[in-house]
């Protein structure tokens, strides 16, 4: 990847998730947090396990690890996310750092997790290698990411509404965005020296009483507030219309899927 392309992705991802820091716990974490029990189980977390949470965001994943008995450290590249994590989780350890240069010693963690993170990375091979470096022999690297794009119903409602009035391809992403096949991830694991890679599919749901968390999260993520007001109004109308098919008594239920990957350091 060219340095200019990498910088473009890093700048975009940092700006985006820094913007989402204050709202993430009340929006996207309602969905992405559903994979945390599976991630923790796959990581073989037990009382006293040392676990590194790469891309910890506002710290809900690090808190889940600590609640499971782990000695957890959260790591994120967004200063705003780290600040939000520290404010919401006093007593837990959080560090501002890039996953390509993890500020930890070799062979120092029993597990490394990345919950809905690796598809944001411009050079995932470097992060996978760093995860392997800091793992103890026998330790596991575990990640969760979105399943196939057509199976992400709430995001699909939003993208279809945006596409009618704006170019969604204008938003850059890392090279693993939308990737769900084992054949792509396996070489990354193997090049990092990790073995026994497995990839499994899982169903999740975004349940909410109103559309507010879904709209607020996606609005902030795409920075729709900076669009002309007329365009915002049209996107909002389209979003609500698209979401209507997922209405149930007392709110909304949006079906989603995720994939879970894990491998072990020999």
MODA-V870286 format. One record per pair of residues at least 12 apart in sequence whose ideal C-beta (glycine too) atoms are under 6 Angstrom apart, sorted by the first residue. I is the first residue (numbers start at 0). J is the second residue. If there is no record, write none. Layout:
BEGIN
<<I | J> <I | J>>
END
This chain:
BEGIN
<<5 | 121> <7 | 171> <8 | 121> <8 | 171> <8 | 173> <9 | 121> <11 | 171> <12 | 119> <13 | 77> <16 | 77> <17 | 77> <17 | 79> <18 | 219> <19 | 219> <19 | 220> <20 | 79> <20 | 80> <20 | 83> <22 | 215> <22 | 219> <23 | 56> <23 | 57> <24 | 57> <26 | 212> <26 | 215> <26 | 216> <27 | 216> <28 | 59> <29 | 205> <29 | 212> <30 | 205> <31 | 115> <32 | 59> <33 | 203> <34 | 143> <34 | 257> <35 | 60> <35 | 63> <37 | 259> <38 | 112> <38 | 114> <38 | 141> <38 | 143> <39 | 67> <41 | 141> <41 | 261> <42 | 110> <42 | 112> <42 | 139> <42 | 141> <43 | 139> <44 | 67> <44 | 69> <46 | 68> <48 | 69> <48 | 109> <49 | 70> <49 | 108> <49 | 109> <50 | 64> <50 | 69> <50 | 71> <50 | 110> <51 | 72> <51 | 108> <51 | 111> <52 | 71> <52 | 73> <52 | 112> <53 | 74> <53 | 98> <53 | 113> <54 | 75> <54 | 113> <54 | 116> <55 | 73> <55 | 74> <55 | 75> <55 | 84> <56 | 80> <57 | 80> <57 | 83> <57 | 84> <57 | 87> <58 | 73> <58 | 84> <58 | 87> <58 | 88> <60 | 114> <61 | 73> <61 | 91> <62 | 88> <65 | 91> <72 | 92> <73 | 93> <74 | 94> <74 | 96> <76 | 97> <78 | 95> <81 | 93> <81 | 95> <98 | 126> <99 | 125> <99 | 126> <101 | 129> <101 | 133> <103 | 133> <105 | 132> <106 | 135> <107 | 133> <108 | 133> <108 | 134> <109 | 135> <109 | 138> <110 | 138> <110 | 139> <111 | 130> <111 | 134> <111 | 140> <112 | 141> <113 | 142> <114 | 143> <115 | 143> <117 | 142> <117 | 144> <117 | 175> <118 | 144> <118 | 173> <118 | 175> <118 | 176> <119 | 173> <120 | 173> <121 | 173> <123 | 175> <123 | 187> <124 | 187> <127 | 187> <127 | 191> <128 | 191> <131 | 191> <131 | 192> <131 | 193> <131 | 264> <134 | 264> <136 | 264> <138 | 264> <139 | 261> <139 | 263> <140 | 193> <140 | 262> <141 | 261> <142 | 260> <143 | 257> <143 | 259> <144 | 258> <146 | 179> <146 | 256> <146 | 257> <146 | 258> <147 | 179> <148 | 177> <150 | 256> <151 | 255> <152 | 253> <152 | 254> <153 | 205> <153 | 213> <153 | 253> <156 | 238> <156 | 241> <156 | 242> <157 | 217> <157 | 238> <159 | 241> <160 | 234> <160 | 237> <160 | 238> <160 | 241> <161 | 234> <163 | 237> <164 | 230> <164 | 233> <164 | 234> <179 | 258> <181 | 198> <184 | 260> <188 | 262> <193 | 262> <193 | 264> <194 | 263> <194 | 265> <195 | 262> <195 | 263> <196 | 262> <197 | 261> <198 | 258> <198 | 260> <199 | 259> <200 | 258> <201 | 257> <202 | 256> <203 | 255> <203 | 257> <204 | 252> <204 | 254> <205 | 253> <206 | 252> <207 | 250> <207 | 251> <208 | 250> <210 | 242>>
END
